[in-house]
Amino acid sequence: MLSRYGCKVVCVGRARLGTEVFVIHPARGKSMRARVVYREVMGTTEFGLALEFIGSENFWQIDFPPPPGAFGPNCASDHTCIVMDM
């Protein structure tokens, strides 16, 4: 899930609330600092993390809210992000 203020990701690594991470957008060659503001167990090894960007740049370069139907069924592959601990 993407928003102007951050994103939600599913990962196998654990992160505590308040942990600062980098979100990397490989297609754009950009990264941005974010902090973990929510986490949930998704399975035996997967965690859902809600990340809030630190800064006000429109990291995704998307108008929010996006127009209906702006993203097709492959939305996840269009906005791949990699989360790395700082």
Secondary structure as UniProt FT lines:
FT   STRAND          2..3
FT   TURN            4..5
FT   STRAND          6..11
FT   TURN            17..18
FT   STRAND          20..25
FT   TURN            26..29
FT   STRAND          30..41
FT   STRAND          47..53
FT   TURN            59..60
FT   TURN            68..69
FT   TURN            73..74
FT   HELIX           75..78
FT   STRAND          82..85
//
